[in-house]
């Protein structure tokens, strides 16, 4: 079977959510009951300059995905930088090179867009993934930190429908 690498389409959404859920270490906000929210997200990604949701398709099935975000950095004389998020590969094709091809495609696109660096984070519990990224010339140069915001967020409240708290409750 031929492996195809391409940008995500609306018809891929259910399979993409399945991939995310299949690779989760911890329970989070992802839920296949809210496909409209993912459709909104894909639309916003597609219409945002420098944002891409890339998929690997094999035999008509989506078997891998990653999100590539490119942005202008202030440092490095204002150079462009790229970030990889949400890389998932189906367990059924793990070890068959799908992830490597997908990652290489993202690196190639970042180069084509003029990025001087591409970076990603990976859950500290995923030792196999750490070795995978190192085999693909990524180096563990920094320690990442996260801070989750808006703990009352629910999947049915998209970012475009929310306003900062201070906009809802004027001070004074």
Biotite code that builds the C-alpha atoms (Angstrom):
import biotite.structure as struc

atoms = struc.array([
    struc.Atom([0.000, 0.000, 0.000], chain_id="A", res_id=1, res_name="UNK", atom_name="CA", element="C"),
    struc.Atom([1.074, 3.542, -0.752], chain_id="A", res_id=2, res_name="UNK", atom_name="CA", element="C"),
    struc.Atom([1.567, 6.049, 2.079], chain_id="A", res_id=3, res_name="UNK", atom_name="CA", element="C"),
    struc.Atom([0.220, 9.537, 1.333], chain_id="A", res_id=4, res_name="UNK", atom_name="CA", element="C"),
    struc.Atom([1.190, 12.645, 3.305], chain_id="A", res_id=5, res_name="UNK", atom_name="CA", element="C"),
    struc.Atom([-1.191, 15.581, 2.978], chain_id="A", res_id=6, res_name="UNK", atom_name="CA", element="C"),
    struc.Atom([-3.055, 18.272, 4.866], chain_id="A", res_id=7, res_name="UNK", atom_name="CA", element="C"),
    struc.Atom([-6.121, 17.188, 6.815], chain_id="A", res_id=8, res_name="UNK", atom_name="CA", element="C"),
    struc.Atom([-9.581, 17.356, 5.267], chain_id="A", res_id=9, res_name="UNK", atom_name="CA", element="C"),
    struc.Atom([-12.955, 17.764, 6.923], chain_id="A", res_id=10, res_name="UNK", atom_name="CA", element="C"),
    struc.Atom([-13.750, 14.108, 6.184], chain_id="A", res_id=11, res_name="UNK", atom_name="CA", element="C"),
    struc.Atom([-10.710, 13.065, 8.272], chain_id="A", res_id=12, res_name="UNK", atom_name="CA", element="C"),
    struc.Atom([-11.983, 14.537, 11.545], chain_id="A", res_id=13, res_name="UNK", atom_name="CA", element="C"),
    struc.Atom([-13.477, 11.383, 13.097], chain_id="A", res_id=14, res_name="UNK", atom_name="CA", element="C"),
    struc.Atom([-10.345, 9.354, 12.280], chain_id="A", res_id=15, res_name="UNK", atom_name="CA", element="C"),
    struc.Atom([-8.097, 12.100, 13.673], chain_id="A", res_id=16, res_name="UNK", atom_name="CA", element="C"),
    struc.Atom([-9.999, 12.171, 16.958], chain_id="A", res_id=17, res_name="UNK", atom_name="CA", element="C"),
    struc.Atom([-9.722, 8.365, 17.094], chain_id="A", res_id=18, res_name="UNK", atom_name="CA", element="C"),
    struc.Atom([-5.937, 8.670, 16.723], chain_id="A", res_id=19, res_name="UNK", atom_name="CA", element="C"),
    struc.Atom([-5.744, 11.207, 19.536], chain_id="A", res_id=20, res_name="UNK", atom_name="CA", element="C"),
    struc.Atom([-7.874, 9.089, 21.854], chain_id="A", res_id=21, res_name="UNK", atom_name="CA", element="C"),
    struc.Atom([-5.874, 5.967, 21.020], chain_id="A", res_id=22, res_name="UNK", atom_name="CA", element="C"),
    struc.Atom([-2.611, 7.585, 22.057], chain_id="A", res_id=23, res_name="UNK", atom_name="CA", element="C"),
    struc.Atom([-3.681, 9.367, 25.234], chain_id="A", res_id=24, res_name="UNK", atom_name="CA", element="C"),
    struc.Atom([-1.729, 8.763, 28.418], chain_id="A", res_id=25, res_name="UNK", atom_name="CA", element="C"),
    struc.Atom([-4.140, 10.711, 30.571], chain_id="A", res_id=26, res_name="UNK", atom_name="CA", element="C"),
    struc.Atom([-7.771, 11.676, 30.351], chain_id="A", res_id=27, res_name="UNK", atom_name="CA", element="C"),
    struc.Atom([-8.289, 15.140, 28.945], chain_id="A", res_id=28, res_name="UNK", atom_name="CA", element="C"),
    struc.Atom([-10.722, 17.303, 27.030], chain_id="A", res_id=29, res_name="UNK", atom_name="CA", element="C"),
    struc.Atom([-10.688, 15.143, 23.881], chain_id="A", res_id=30, res_name="UNK", atom_name="CA", element="C"),
    struc.Atom([-13.959, 13.354, 23.210], chain_id="A", res_id=31, res_name="UNK", atom_name="CA", element="C"),
    struc.Atom([-15.420, 11.952, 20.013], chain_id="A", res_id=32, res_name="UNK", atom_name="CA", element="C"),
    struc.Atom([-18.858, 13.256, 21.019], chain_id="A", res_id=33, res_name="UNK", atom_name="CA", element="C"),
    struc.Atom([-17.805, 16.788, 20.028], chain_id="A", res_id=34, res_name="UNK", atom_name="CA", element="C"),
    struc.Atom([-16.808, 16.440, 16.372], chain_id="A", res_id=35, res_name="UNK", atom_name="CA", element="C"),
    struc.Atom([-18.206, 19.906, 15.588], chain_id="A", res_id=36, res_name="UNK", atom_name="CA", element="C"),
    struc.Atom([-15.572, 21.434, 17.871], chain_id="A", res_id=37, res_name="UNK", atom_name="CA", element="C"),
    struc.Atom([-12.851, 19.629, 15.945], chain_id="A", res_id=38, res_name="UNK", atom_name="CA", element="C"),
    struc.Atom([-14.419, 20.822, 12.677], chain_id="A", res_id=39, res_name="UNK", atom_name="CA", element="C"),
    struc.Atom([-14.229, 24.401, 14.016], chain_id="A", res_id=40, res_name="UNK", atom_name="CA", element="C"),
    struc.Atom([-10.591, 23.851, 14.973], chain_id="A", res_id=41, res_name="UNK", atom_name="CA", element="C"),
    struc.Atom([-9.683, 22.428, 11.558], chain_id="A", res_id=42, res_name="UNK", atom_name="CA", element="C"),
    struc.Atom([-11.379, 25.384, 9.846], chain_id="A", res_id=43, res_name="UNK", atom_name="CA", element="C"),
    struc.Atom([-9.406, 27.831, 11.990], chain_id="A", res_id=44, res_name="UNK", atom_name="CA", element="C"),
    struc.Atom([-6.146, 25.954, 11.361], chain_id="A", res_id=45, res_name="UNK", atom_name="CA", element="C"),
    struc.Atom([-6.828, 25.931, 7.607], chain_id="A", res_id=46, res_name="UNK", atom_name="CA", element="C"),
    struc.Atom([-7.511, 29.670, 7.553], chain_id="A", res_id=47, res_name="UNK", atom_name="CA", element="C"),
    struc.Atom([-4.561, 30.662, 9.759], chain_id="A", res_id=48, res_name="UNK", atom_name="CA", element="C"),
    struc.Atom([-1.367, 31.560, 7.958], chain_id="A", res_id=49, res_name="UNK", atom_name="CA", element="C"),
    struc.Atom([1.459, 29.257, 9.028], chain_id="A", res_id=50, res_name="UNK", atom_name="CA", element="C"),
    struc.Atom([-0.747, 26.603, 10.650], chain_id="A", res_id=51, res_name="UNK", atom_name="CA", element="C"),
    struc.Atom([-1.136, 23.096, 9.238], chain_id="A", res_id=52, res_name="UNK", atom_name="CA", element="C"),
    struc.Atom([-2.705, 19.826, 10.322], chain_id="A", res_id=53, res_name="UNK", atom_name="CA", element="C"),
    struc.Atom([-0.832, 17.139, 8.417], chain_id="A", res_id=54, res_name="UNK", atom_name="CA", element="C"),
    struc.Atom([-1.915, 13.532, 8.050], chain_id="A", res_id=55, res_name="UNK", atom_name="CA", element="C"),
    struc.Atom([-0.482, 10.232, 6.902], chain_id="A", res_id=56, res_name="UNK", atom_name="CA", element="C"),
    struc.Atom([-2.951, 8.104, 4.958], chain_id="A", res_id=57, res_name="UNK", atom_name="CA", element="C"),
    struc.Atom([-2.445, 4.413, 4.238], chain_id="A", res_id=58, res_name="UNK", atom_name="CA", element="C"),
    struc.Atom([-4.976, 2.280, 2.398], chain_id="A", res_id=59, res_name="UNK", atom_name="CA", element="C"),
    struc.Atom([-7.618, 5.010, 2.681], chain_id="A", res_id=60, res_name="UNK", atom_name="CA", element="C"),
    struc.Atom([-7.253, 5.273, 6.475], chain_id="A", res_id=61, res_name="UNK", atom_name="CA", element="C"),
    struc.Atom([-5.670, 8.118, 8.413], chain_id="A", res_id=62, res_name="UNK", atom_name="CA", element="C"),
    struc.Atom([-2.873, 6.454, 10.396], chain_id="A", res_id=63, res_name="UNK", atom_name="CA", element="C"),
    struc.Atom([-0.849, 9.468, 11.546], chain_id="A", res_id=64, res_name="UNK", atom_name="CA", element="C"),
    struc.Atom([-1.138, 13.167, 12.234], chain_id="A", res_id=65, res_name="UNK", atom_name="CA", element="C"),
    struc.Atom([0.729, 16.163, 13.517], chain_id="A", res_id=66, res_name="UNK", atom_name="CA", element="C"),
    struc.Atom([0.075, 19.865, 13.785], chain_id="A", res_id=67, res_name="UNK", atom_name="CA", element="C"),
    struc.Atom([2.737, 22.217, 12.447], chain_id="A", res_id=68, res_name="UNK", atom_name="CA", element="C"),
    struc.Atom([2.660, 25.828, 13.604], chain_id="A", res_id=69, res_name="UNK", atom_name="CA", element="C"),
    struc.Atom([5.064, 28.401, 12.190], chain_id="A", res_id=70, res_name="UNK", atom_name="CA", element="C"),
    struc.Atom([5.535, 31.864, 13.615], chain_id="A", res_id=71, res_name="UNK", atom_name="CA", element="C"),
    struc.Atom([7.811, 34.872, 13.538], chain_id="A", res_id=72, res_name="UNK", atom_name="CA", element="C"),
    struc.Atom([10.280, 34.909, 16.395], chain_id="A", res_id=73, res_name="UNK", atom_name="CA", element="C"),
    struc.Atom([11.529, 38.177, 17.827], chain_id="A", res_id=74, res_name="UNK", atom_name="CA", element="C"),
    struc.Atom([14.938, 36.725, 18.608], chain_id="A", res_id=75, res_name="UNK", atom_name="CA", element="C"),
    struc.Atom([17.245, 35.377, 15.900], chain_id="A", res_id=76, res_name="UNK", atom_name="CA", element="C"),
    struc.Atom([16.746, 38.701, 14.099], chain_id="A", res_id=77, res_name="UNK", atom_name="CA", element="C"),
    struc.Atom([13.043, 38.046, 13.652], chain_id="A", res_id=78, res_name="UNK", atom_name="CA", element="C"),
    struc.Atom([13.495, 34.641, 12.060], chain_id="A", res_id=79, res_name="UNK", atom_name="CA", element="C"),
    struc.Atom([10.674, 32.156, 11.576], chain_id="A", res_id=80, res_name="UNK", atom_name="CA", element="C"),
    struc.Atom([10.339, 29.197, 13.919], chain_id="A", res_id=81, res_name="UNK", atom_name="CA", element="C"),
    struc.Atom([8.204, 26.033, 13.733], chain_id="A", res_id=82, res_name="UNK", atom_name="CA", element="C"),
    struc.Atom([6.528, 23.986, 16.447], chain_id="A", res_id=83, res_name="UNK", atom_name="CA", element="C"),
    struc.Atom([5.170, 20.451, 16.159], chain_id="A", res_id=84, res_name="UNK", atom_name="CA", element="C"),
    struc.Atom([2.192, 19.567, 18.332], chain_id="A", res_id=85, res_name="UNK", atom_name="CA", element="C"),
    struc.Atom([-0.084, 16.561, 18.668], chain_id="A", res_id=86, res_name="UNK", atom_name="CA", element="C"),
    struc.Atom([1.906, 13.970, 16.767], chain_id="A", res_id=87, res_name="UNK", atom_name="CA", element="C"),
    struc.Atom([0.045, 10.666, 16.823], chain_id="A", res_id=88, res_name="UNK", atom_name="CA", element="C"),
    struc.Atom([0.588, 7.449, 14.882], chain_id="A", res_id=89, res_name="UNK", atom_name="CA", element="C"),
    struc.Atom([-1.752, 4.478, 15.005], chain_id="A", res_id=90, res_name="UNK", atom_name="CA", element="C"),
    struc.Atom([-0.450, 1.543, 17.028], chain_id="A", res_id=91, res_name="UNK", atom_name="CA", element="C"),
    struc.Atom([-1.308, -0.668, 14.056], chain_id="A", res_id=92, res_name="UNK", atom_name="CA", element="C"),
    struc.Atom([1.435, 0.933, 11.931], chain_id="A", res_id=93, res_name="UNK", atom_name="CA", element="C"),
    struc.Atom([3.907, 1.743, 14.694], chain_id="A", res_id=94, res_name="UNK", atom_name="CA", element="C"),
    struc.Atom([7.430, 0.796, 13.634], chain_id="A", res_id=95, res_name="UNK", atom_name="CA", element="C"),
    struc.Atom([6.593, 0.871, 9.904], chain_id="A", res_id=96, res_name="UNK", atom_name="CA", element="C"),
    struc.Atom([8.149, 4.283, 9.219], chain_id="A", res_id=97, res_name="UNK", atom_name="CA", element="C"),
    struc.Atom([4.904, 6.270, 9.074], chain_id="A", res_id=98, res_name="UNK", atom_name="CA", element="C"),
    struc.Atom([5.913, 8.623, 11.897], chain_id="A", res_id=99, res_name="UNK", atom_name="CA", element="C"),
    struc.Atom([9.340, 9.198, 10.368], chain_id="A", res_id=100, res_name="UNK", atom_name="CA", element="C"),
    struc.Atom([7.890, 10.099, 6.985], chain_id="A", res_id=101, res_name="UNK", atom_name="CA", element="C"),
    struc.Atom([5.353, 12.429, 8.591], chain_id="A", res_id=102, res_name="UNK", atom_name="CA", element="C"),
    struc.Atom([8.021, 14.100, 10.710], chain_id="A", res_id=103, res_name="UNK", atom_name="CA", element="C"),
    struc.Atom([10.336, 14.487, 7.699], chain_id="A", res_id=104, res_name="UNK", atom_name="CA", element="C"),
    struc.Atom([7.483, 16.115, 5.760], chain_id="A", res_id=105, res_name="UNK", atom_name="CA", element="C"),
    struc.Atom([6.916, 18.609, 8.597], chain_id="A", res_id=106, res_name="UNK", atom_name="CA", element="C"),
    struc.Atom([10.638, 19.438, 8.734], chain_id="A", res_id=107, res_name="UNK", atom_name="CA", element="C"),
    struc.Atom([10.692, 19.903, 4.953], chain_id="A", res_id=108, res_name="UNK", atom_name="CA", element="C"),
    struc.Atom([7.671, 22.211, 5.060], chain_id="A", res_id=109, res_name="UNK", atom_name="CA", element="C"),
    struc.Atom([9.228, 24.254, 7.875], chain_id="A", res_id=110, res_name="UNK", atom_name="CA", element="C"),
    struc.Atom([12.392, 24.655, 5.791], chain_id="A", res_id=111, res_name="UNK", atom_name="CA", element="C"),
    struc.Atom([10.333, 25.668, 2.757], chain_id="A", res_id=112, res_name="UNK", atom_name="CA", element="C"),
    struc.Atom([8.635, 28.313, 4.899], chain_id="A", res_id=113, res_name="UNK", atom_name="CA", element="C"),
    struc.Atom([12.002, 29.747, 5.915], chain_id="A", res_id=114, res_name="UNK", atom_name="CA", element="C"),
    struc.Atom([12.103, 28.499, 9.495], chain_id="A", res_id=115, res_name="UNK", atom_name="CA", element="C"),
    struc.Atom([15.521, 28.438, 11.142], chain_id="A", res_id=116, res_name="UNK", atom_name="CA", element="C"),
    struc.Atom([14.409, 25.998, 13.868], chain_id="A", res_id=117, res_name="UNK", atom_name="CA", element="C"),
    struc.Atom([11.756, 23.383, 14.479], chain_id="A", res_id=118, res_name="UNK", atom_name="CA", element="C"),
    struc.Atom([10.911, 22.259, 17.980], chain_id="A", res_id=119, res_name="UNK", atom_name="CA", element="C"),
    struc.Atom([8.496, 19.999, 19.802], chain_id="A", res_id=120, res_name="UNK", atom_name="CA", element="C"),
    struc.Atom([7.655, 18.765, 23.245], chain_id="A", res_id=121, res_name="UNK", atom_name="CA", element="C"),
    struc.Atom([6.967, 15.199, 24.246], chain_id="A", res_id=122, res_name="UNK", atom_name="CA", element="C"),
    struc.Atom([5.417, 13.743, 27.367], chain_id="A", res_id=123, res_name="UNK", atom_name="CA", element="C"),
    struc.Atom([8.172, 12.757, 29.808], chain_id="A", res_id=124, res_name="UNK", atom_name="CA", element="C"),
    struc.Atom([6.618, 9.279, 30.142], chain_id="A", res_id=125, res_name="UNK", atom_name="CA", element="C"),
    struc.Atom([7.100, 8.464, 26.437], chain_id="A", res_id=126, res_name="UNK", atom_name="CA", element="C"),
    struc.Atom([10.636, 7.060, 26.385], chain_id="A", res_id=127, res_name="UNK", atom_name="CA", element="C"),
    struc.Atom([10.087, 5.351, 23.000], chain_id="A", res_id=128, res_name="UNK", atom_name="CA", element="C"),
    struc.Atom([9.009, 8.676, 21.497], chain_id="A", res_id=129, res_name="UNK", atom_name="CA", element="C"),
    struc.Atom([12.092, 10.406, 22.936], chain_id="A", res_id=130, res_name="UNK", atom_name="CA", element="C"),
    struc.Atom([14.329, 7.847, 21.197], chain_id="A", res_id=131, res_name="UNK", atom_name="CA", element="C"),
    struc.Atom([12.310, 8.259, 17.976], chain_id="A", res_id=132, res_name="UNK", atom_name="CA", element="C"),
    struc.Atom([12.816, 12.043, 17.936], chain_id="A", res_id=133, res_name="UNK", atom_name="CA", element="C"),
    struc.Atom([16.519, 11.696, 18.705], chain_id="A", res_id=134, res_name="UNK", atom_name="CA", element="C"),
    struc.Atom([16.889, 9.254, 15.765], chain_id="A", res_id=135, res_name="UNK", atom_name="CA", element="C"),
    struc.Atom([15.375, 12.020, 13.626], chain_id="A", res_id=136, res_name="UNK", atom_name="CA", element="C"),
    struc.Atom([17.988, 14.566, 14.730], chain_id="A", res_id=137, res_name="UNK", atom_name="CA", element="C"),
    struc.Atom([15.956, 16.322, 17.418], chain_id="A", res_id=138, res_name="UNK", atom_name="CA", element="C"),
    struc.Atom([17.968, 17.097, 20.528], chain_id="A", res_id=139, res_name="UNK", atom_name="CA", element="C"),
    struc.Atom([16.671, 17.358, 24.108], chain_id="A", res_id=140, res_name="UNK", atom_name="CA", element="C"),
    struc.Atom([17.900, 20.924, 24.697], chain_id="A", res_id=141, res_name="UNK", atom_name="CA", element="C"),
    struc.Atom([15.287, 22.355, 27.053], chain_id="A", res_id=142, res_name="UNK", atom_name="CA", element="C"),
    struc.Atom([12.912, 21.277, 29.784], chain_id="A", res_id=143, res_name="UNK", atom_name="CA", element="C"),
    struc.Atom([9.304, 22.201, 29.052], chain_id="A", res_id=144, res_name="UNK", atom_name="CA", element="C"),
    struc.Atom([6.678, 23.535, 31.412], chain_id="A", res_id=145, res_name="UNK", atom_name="CA", element="C"),
    struc.Atom([2.913, 23.812, 31.058], chain_id="A", res_id=146, res_name="UNK", atom_name="CA", element="C"),
    struc.Atom([0.285, 25.733, 32.911], chain_id="A", res_id=147, res_name="UNK", atom_name="CA", element="C"),
    struc.Atom([-3.322, 24.914, 32.130], chain_id="A", res_id=148, res_name="UNK", atom_name="CA", element="C"),
    struc.Atom([-5.673, 27.872, 32.009], chain_id="A", res_id=149, res_name="UNK", atom_name="CA", element="C"),
    struc.Atom([-9.445, 28.267, 32.209], chain_id="A", res_id=150, res_name="UNK", atom_name="CA", element="C"),
    struc.Atom([-10.174, 25.091, 34.153], chain_id="A", res_id=151, res_name="UNK", atom_name="CA", element="C"),
    struc.Atom([-13.919, 25.429, 33.571], chain_id="A", res_id=152, res_name="UNK", atom_name="CA", element="C"),
    struc.Atom([-13.466, 25.174, 29.790], chain_id="A", res_id=153, res_name="UNK", atom_name="CA", element="C"),
    struc.Atom([-15.753, 22.694, 28.115], chain_id="A", res_id=154, res_name="UNK", atom_name="CA", element="C"),
    struc.Atom([-15.388, 21.352, 24.568], chain_id="A", res_id=155, res_name="UNK", atom_name="CA", element="C"),
    struc.Atom([-18.574, 23.070, 23.396], chain_id="A", res_id=156, res_name="UNK", atom_name="CA", element="C"),
    struc.Atom([-17.208, 26.562, 24.115], chain_id="A", res_id=157, res_name="UNK", atom_name="CA", element="C"),
    struc.Atom([-14.859, 27.382, 21.263], chain_id="A", res_id=158, res_name="UNK", atom_name="CA", element="C"),
    struc.Atom([-12.221, 30.072, 21.604], chain_id="A", res_id=159, res_name="UNK", atom_name="CA", element="C"),
    struc.Atom([-14.024, 32.273, 19.100], chain_id="A", res_id=160, res_name="UNK", atom_name="CA", element="C"),
    struc.Atom([-17.110, 32.319, 21.335], chain_id="A", res_id=161, res_name="UNK", atom_name="CA", element="C"),
    struc.Atom([-15.281, 33.183, 24.571], chain_id="A", res_id=162, res_name="UNK", atom_name="CA", element="C"),
    struc.Atom([-13.978, 36.482, 25.843], chain_id="A", res_id=163, res_name="UNK", atom_name="CA", element="C"),
    struc.Atom([-11.450, 37.153, 28.584], chain_id="A", res_id=164, res_name="UNK", atom_name="CA", element="C"),
    struc.Atom([-13.024, 37.299, 32.045], chain_id="A", res_id=165, res_name="UNK", atom_name="CA", element="C"),
    struc.Atom([-12.339, 41.024, 32.342], chain_id="A", res_id=166, res_name="UNK", atom_name="CA", element="C"),
    struc.Atom([-14.420, 41.650, 29.195], chain_id="A", res_id=167, res_name="UNK", atom_name="CA", element="C"),
    struc.Atom([-17.433, 39.935, 30.777], chain_id="A", res_id=168, res_name="UNK", atom_name="CA", element="C"),
    struc.Atom([-17.039, 41.638, 34.135], chain_id="A", res_id=169, res_name="UNK", atom_name="CA", element="C"),
    struc.Atom([-15.898, 45.252, 33.825], chain_id="A", res_id=170, res_name="UNK", atom_name="CA", element="C"),
    struc.Atom([-13.897, 46.513, 36.785], chain_id="A", res_id=171, res_name="UNK", atom_name="CA", element="C"),
    struc.Atom([-15.154, 49.566, 38.605], chain_id="A", res_id=172, res_name="UNK", atom_name="CA", element="C"),
])
